Amino acid sequence: MQTLEQNVIDYVRRWGRVRPQDIAEEFDLGGVQTLNELTKLEDRGALRLVDGAEGTLAVPTGQSLCDPYTGTCI
């Protein structure tokens, strides 16, 4: 089973440019939880948050995130 983090990254990669509201609806998250998750993923380089005509959007960076302890990548 994938973690929330993995699911969010997959969702953003699949759709390309995603509003935080869409992520909140897809994964049944509150607004604060969604922003915390997106900010954490942005800090780790998995996605970028950019301001667009439709507001803030999450866009993929194309980088993989790898866990140095387990060797798994997302």
C-alpha positions in Angstrom: 0.0 0.0 0.0 1.3 3.4 -1.0 1.7 6.3 1.5 -0.2 9.5 1.1 3.1 11.1 0.0 3.5 8.6 -2.8 -0.1 9.0 -3.8 0.1 12.8 -4.0 3.3 12.6 -6.1 1.7 10.1 -8.5 -1.4 12.2 -8.8 0.6 15.4 -9.6 2.8 13.5 -12.1 -0.3 12.0 -13.8 -2.2 15.3 -14.2 0.8 17.7 -14.6 -0.7 20.9 -13.0 -3.0 20.4 -10.1 -4.7 22.8 -7.7 -4.4 22.0 -4.0 -8.2 21.9 -3.8 -8.2 19.0 -6.3 -5.7 17.1 -4.2 -7.7 17.7 -1.0 -10.8 16.4 -2.7 -9.1 13.4 -4.3 -7.5 12.2 -1.0 -10.2 13.5 1.5 -7.8 16.0 3.2 -8.4 19.2 5.0 -6.9 22.5 3.6 -4.1 22.7 6.2 -3.2 19.1 5.8 -3.0 19.5 2.0 -0.8 22.5 2.2 1.5 20.9 4.8 1.9 17.8 2.5 2.5 19.9 -0.6 5.0 22.1 1.2 6.9 19.1 2.5 7.0 17.6 -0.9 8.2 20.9 -2.4 11.0 21.1 0.3 12.1 17.6 -0.7 12.1 18.5 -4.4 9.3 16.2 -5.5 7.1 19.1 -6.9 6.9 22.8 -7.1 4.2 25.2 -6.1 3.7 27.9 -8.7 1.3 30.8 -8.9 -0.8 30.7 -12.0 -3.9 32.3 -13.4 -6.0 29.7 -11.5 -4.1 30.3 -8.3 -1.5 28.1 -6.8 -0.7 24.9 -8.7 1.4 21.9 -7.8 3.6 20.8 -10.8 6.0 17.8 -11.0 9.7 18.4 -11.0 10.6 15.1 -12.6 12.9 14.1 -9.7 12.6 10.9 -7.8 12.7 10.8 -4.1 14.8 7.9 -2.7 15.0 6.7 0.9 18.6 6.1 1.7 17.8 3.6 4.4 15.5 1.3 2.3 16.7 2.1 -1.1 13.1 2.6 -2.4 12.3 5.5 -4.6 9.0 7.3 -5.3 
